[in-house]
Amino acid sequence: MLTTVEIRALKPAARPFKVPDADGLFLLVQPTGALLWRFRYKVMGVERKLSLGSFPDVSLKQARLKRDEARASLIDGVDPVEEKRQRRFEAELAAKTTFKLVAEEYIQKMELEGKSPATIKKARWFLELLDDITKRPITSITPHELWTHLSASNGEAIMKPRCACGRLLGGSSDMGCHHQQLFLHKQSRKENAFAFS
């Protein structure tokens, strides 16, 4: 098994070479001097390699822990390479799924459903109120943050038991809008009330 002292003493060669640790973990030493952690395993008889980061960013102890986690996934019947690829895909999708994108799709849906021009206008007005956060991933926005932005607006009321913000952000329960009213000032005049439907 490797030691940190041995790893720091490694010298690059003209071609990449492997230095084994244990249980499938090894270091790939690149001609540039980069030390890359890899975990080698087999799935259905096919050899695969999982990247675990580079040394010293990922220490020997951390690399072994990552290897053990990957081995545990294999025991559960999960291919760690596919699991990592799926996590990356989900992270990229979440980053691209901004508040504005979801809101615009929701507004388009309302237009297709034949909602009145006044309702569509109010929906776009609501989106303008939240301009500061519309470019962020929708999953990163908390109920408290949404409330803060709305309370800093011009005092228009935003009301409905299942409020519009909840619908935009993936459902009223996720945003704490389930069976409650969200409002900035206690104005009840119908012309100042905002709702998507």
Backbone hydrogen bonds, N-H to C=O, Kabsch-Sander energy under -0.5 kcal/mol:
donor,donor_aa,acceptor,acceptor_aa,energy
7,I,3,T,-2.1
8,R,4,T,-2.3
9,A,5,V,-1.0
10,L,7,I,-1.3
17,F,29,V,-1.7
19,V,27,L,-2.6
21,D,25,L,-2.9
25,L,22,A,-1.9
26,F,38,R,-2.6
27,L,19,V,-2.7
28,L,36,L,-3.2
29,V,17,F,-3.3
29,V,27,L,-0.7
30,Q,28,L,-0.7
30,Q,34,A,-2.7
33,G,30,Q,-2.2
35,L,55,F,-0.6
36,L,28,L,-2.5
36,L,34,A,-0.6
37,W,35,L,-0.5
37,W,53,G,-2.9
38,R,26,F,-2.6
39,F,50,L,-2.1
40,R,24,G,-3.0
40,R,38,R,-0.5
41,Y,48,R,-2.4
43,V,46,V,-2.6
46,V,43,V,-2.0
47,E,45,G,-0.5
48,R,41,Y,-3.3
50,L,39,F,-2.5
52,L,37,W,-2.1
53,G,37,W,-0.5
55,F,35,L,-2.8
58,V,54,S,-3.0
59,S,57,D,-0.6
63,A,59,S,-2.7
64,R,60,L,-2.1
65,L,61,K,-1.9
66,K,62,Q,-2.5
67,R,63,A,-2.4
68,D,64,R,-2.5
69,E,65,L,-2.1
70,A,66,K,-2.2
71,R,67,R,-2.6
72,A,68,D,-2.1
73,S,69,E,-1.9
74,L,70,A,-2.0
75,I,71,R,-2.0
76,D,72,A,-1.5
77,G,74,L,-1.6
78,V,73,S,-3.1
83,E,79,D,-2.5
84,K,80,P,-2.3
85,R,81,V,-2.2
86,Q,82,E,-2.4
87,R,83,E,-2.2
88,R,84,K,-2.3
89,F,85,R,-2.3
90,E,86,Q,-2.6
91,A,87,R,-2.3
92,E,88,R,-2.5
93,L,89,F,-2.5
94,A,90,E,-2.4
95,A,91,A,-2.1
96,K,92,E,-1.7
97,T,93,L,-1.6
98,T,96,K,-1.9
99,F,136,R,-2.2
100,K,134,T,-2.8
102,V,98,T,-2.1
103,A,99,F,-2.7
104,E,100,K,-2.9
105,E,101,L,-2.1
106,Y,102,V,-2.1
107,I,103,A,-2.5
108,Q,104,E,-2.4
109,K,105,E,-2.0
110,M,106,Y,-2.0
111,E,107,I,-2.2
112,L,108,Q,-2.3
113,E,109,K,-1.7
114,G,111,E,-1.3
115,K,110,M,-2.4
120,I,116,S,-2.1
121,K,117,P,-2.6
122,K,118,A,-2.2
123,A,119,T,-2.0
124,R,120,I,-2.2
125,W,121,K,-2.1
126,F,122,K,-2.4
127,L,123,A,-1.9
128,E,124,R,-2.0
129,L,125,W,-1.7
130,L,126,F,-0.9
130,L,127,L,-0.5
131,D,128,E,-1.6
133,I,130,L,-1.9
134,T,130,L,-0.8
134,T,131,D,-0.6
136,R,133,I,-1.4
138,I,97,T,-2.6
140,S,137,P,-1.7
141,I,138,I,-1.2
142,T,140,S,-0.5
146,L,142,T,-2.3
147,W,143,P,-2.6
148,T,144,H,-2.3
149,H,145,E,-2.0
150,L,146,L,-2.3
151,S,147,W,-2.8
152,A,148,T,-0.7
153,S,150,L,-1.9
157,A,192,N,-0.5
159,M,194,F,-1.2
163,C,161,P,-0.9
163,C,177,C,-0.7
167,R,163,C,-1.4
168,L,164,A,-2.3
169,L,165,C,-2.1
170,G,167,R,-1.0
171,G,166,G,-3.0
174,D,171,G,-0.6
175,M,171,G,-1.0
176,G,173,S,-0.8
177,C,172,S,-2.9
178,H,172,S,-0.7
180,Q,161,P,-1.9
180,Q,177,C,-1.1
183,F,181,Q,-0.6
187,Q,185,H,-2.8
188,S,186,K,-0.5
192,N,189,R,-1.5
193,A,189,R,-0.8
193,A,190,K,-0.9
194,F,157,A,-0.6
